[in-house]
Amino acid sequence: MTDMVVIKAKIKEFAKYNDKKLNVSGEFADTLNEKVKKLIEEACRRAKENNRNTVMKKDL
């Protein structure tokens, strides 16, 4: 397992449909974590391509 960027407990808090809680598998958390890490990496690349050292919302 790699470093976690997302917090599993927070995923469980948000995993609801019509105000009913849903179970969250470990695989879901791991896959979401990888997607978030890719988003961060892409945003960092865009910031550097625009000669900035600050990642901003517009980089997403």
C-alpha positions in Angstrom: 0.0 0.0 0.0 1.2 3.5 -0.8 0.9 6.7 1.2 -2.7 7.6 1.8 -3.8 11.1 0.8 -7.5 10.5 1.5 -8.8 9.7 4.9 -10.8 6.5 5.0 -12.9 7.7 7.9 -13.9 10.8 5.9 -14.8 8.7 2.9 -17.2 6.7 5.2 -18.7 9.9 6.5 -19.5 11.0 3.0 -20.6 7.6 1.6 -24.4 8.2 1.8 -27.3 8.0 -0.6 -30.7 9.6 0.4 -29.2 10.1 3.9 -28.5 6.4 4.3 -24.9 5.4 5.0 -23.2 2.9 2.6 -20.4 0.6 3.3 -17.0 1.4 1.8 -14.6 -1.3 0.7 -10.9 -1.0 1.2 -10.4 -1.3 -2.5 -12.6 1.8 -3.1 -10.4 3.9 -0.7 -7.2 2.7 -2.3 -8.5 3.4 -5.8 -9.8 6.9 -4.8 -6.5 7.6 -3.2 -4.7 6.8 -6.5 -7.0 9.0 -8.5 -6.5 11.9 -6.0 -2.7 11.5 -6.2 -2.9 11.7 -10.0 -5.0 14.8 -9.8 -2.4 16.4 -7.5 0.5 15.3 -9.8 -1.2 16.8 -12.8 -2.0 20.0 -11.0 1.7 20.3 -9.9 2.8 19.8 -13.5 0.4 22.6 -14.7 1.7 25.0 -12.1 5.3 24.4 -13.0 4.5 24.7 -16.7 3.1 28.1 -15.9 6.2 29.1 -14.0 4.6 28.9 -10.6 5.6 27.2 -7.3 2.0 27.4 -6.0 -0.6 24.9 -7.0 -4.0 26.7 -7.4 -7.6 25.6 -8.1 -7.2 26.6 -11.7 -4.6 23.8 -12.0 -7.3 21.3 -11.5 
